[in-house]
Amino acid sequence: MAFWNRIRRRKEKQKQQETTEILSQDKAGLADDAKVPDAADEEPVRLSQEELAAEHIIPKGKAEQKRYIHDCCESVKDCDKQISIAKAEYAQVTEYLTDIQKIDRIAGEDRESLLELCKRIQRLLQERNQYKNRTFTITERQMRRFDRYQDDLIDEIKNVKLEAGTDEVLMPGEIEFRAEIANRKKGGVPIQPFQISELNEQAAPFGFTFEEYL
């Protein structure tokens, strides 16, 4: 940081000197001939060997040296990662441009076939998006018509020919329904605390509580 600060101060001092010279020429009546030096024409700032040596970091102590080496290794790893990402992006762009050049070179019937294939792919993508985004609705009339055949449909499904090693055909949710019935028979019907409170309020005028019968 100190290195860049010295360069910045040196450039600011140089610009200040140039500004002072221009103002002095303007006062002397030479403002029309004065020319502000272009930044692109400026010579790059070069440091002496002593200044470069002063910028060298010399860690003191093993702990500081270890931390300094670790920071340098992390910087190298980060740079290597950025280079890998840039190479991958460059390869993708190069492949994309190469494909475009190959397509542009196609002519005649092959080009017509390729354009037709692209149109078909585009239509398929549009149809897929429409299918994914559409909503299914059933009217009440359709639902009433379906209700008449619902039990028959379940019976037909239950009576299909079974595969080897299969005992029966189960409908969606039937396993959970049977497990719930078994739990109810074993442990009873679950009652929430607020329901017990309401039952106690109803039983209070008759001189007993609901807990007495649990």
N, C-alpha and C positions, 0 to 999 in steps of 0.2 A: 504493500500500500504506500509506503514512504517513497518508493521508486516512482510510482505514477504521480504522486503529489509533486515531486520535484520537477517532473516533466511538465505538469500542468502549470506550475508557478513560472517555469522558464518561458513557456509560450505566452502566458499572460503578461509577463514583463516585456517580452519582445513586442507584443501588440501595443502595449502602452507606449513604448519608445517610438513605434511607427506613428501612432496617433499624435504624439507630441511633435514629431517632425513635420507631419502634415499641417498641424495648426500653426507652427512657426512659419512654414512656407506661405500659408494663406495670409498671415499677417504681413508678410513681406511683399504681397501682391503677386505671388506665384501660384495662386490656388488653381488657375486654369491648367497649369502645366503639371500640377501634382497628380500623382498616380498611386492609387492604393494597391499595394502588392497583393496578388492573388494567392489564396491559401494553397492552391495546387502547385504554385511555383516555389513555395517555400521548401528549403532543403530539410530533409528529415533530421530530427534531433539525434545526435550520436553521443553516447556516453563514453567517457574515458575508461581506461582499465581500472583506475582506482574506484570510480563510481560503480562499475559493474561488480568489483570485488566487494564493495560495501553492501550490495544487495544479496550476497550469498547468506543463506540461513545456516547457522551452525548450532544445532540443538545442544544444550548442556544437560548432562546427566542421562542415565540410561532410560528413565521413564519418559523424558522429553524426546529422546531419540526414537524410542519405540512408538510414541504417539505420532511423531513426524513421519516415520516410515509407514505406519498404518494409514495415515491420511493420504500419503502419496499413492499407496497401493489402491485405496478406494477411488482416488481420482483416475488412475489408470483403468480400473475396472469399469468405471462409469463411462470413460471415453471409448473403451472397447465396445460397450453395449450400444452407445450411440452410433458407432461406426457400423455395427452389425445391423441396426435398424435402418440406417441410411442405405446400406448395400441391398437389403431386402426390398426397400421401396424402389430403389433404382432398378432392380431386377424385374419387379412387377411392371413398372412403367415401360421398360425396354421391351418386355414380352408383349405388352398391350400395343405399343407402337409397331412392333414387328407383325403382329396379327393384322393390324389395320393395313399395313403395306401389302401383305399377302392378299388380303381381300380386295384391295384396289387393283391388283394385277389380274384378278380373275375377270374373264370376259366371255361373251357368247352365252351358250346354253348353261354352262356351269354357273355363271353369275345369276341368271334367271332362276335356276334351281335353288341357289343359296338365298336369294331374296324371298322366294316363296317359303322356304324353310324358316326364315326369320319371322315372316308374317304369321306362320302357324304357331311358332313358339310364343309370340306376343299374344295371340288369341288365347292360347292355353293358359298363359299367366293371368290374363284378364278374367277368364272363366273361373280359374281357381280362386282368385280374390273375391269374385262375386259369390262363389259358393261358400267361402269361409266367412264372409260378412253378412250373409242373409240370415234372417230370423224365421224360425218355424212357428206357426200359430195354428191352433185347431179351434174351429168354431164350436159353439155349444151344440149345434145340430149334428156336427160330425161326432162330437163326444157322445151324444145320446145314442147314435147309431152304433158306435163302438161298444157302449156299455151292454147292449143286448147280446153281443157275441163274446164278451170278455170271459165269462165262465166257460163257455164252449171252447174258446181258444186255449185256456189253461188245461182243460181236459184233453184236448187234442195233443198238446205238447207233452203232457204227462204220459200219454199212451203210445208214444213213439217207440220204435224198436230200440232196445238198450244195447250198448256196446258190451263186449266181453269184460267182465270184472266190474261192471257198473250196477248198482242196486236200484237206483231210481233217478229220474230227472228232477232237478230242483229249480224252482223259479227264483228270480232275483229277490234277495232279502229273506228267503225262506229259512236259511240256516240261522240267521240272527233271530228270526221270529221264534223258532223252536227253542233256541237257547234262552230267550227271554221268558218263555213259558216255563221251562225247567227251573229257572231261577226263582220265578214267582211261586212255584209249587214248593220249592225248598225253603226259601226265606221269607215268603209272604209278599204282600204288596207294599212297596216303599211309600212312606208317608212323610211329607215335609213338615218341619217344625211349625210353620205358620198354619198348616192344616190342623195340627194337634191343638193349637191355641183356639182356633175357631170351633173345633168340636167340644173343647172344654167349656167355651162360652155357651154353647147350645145345651150342654149337660148340666151346667151349674144350677138352673132352676129346679132340677129334679134331685139334687143332692148327691151327685157323684161326679167323678172325673173320668176322662177317657183313658188315662194311664192305668186305672184299676182293671181294665179289661185287656191290656196288652200282655 
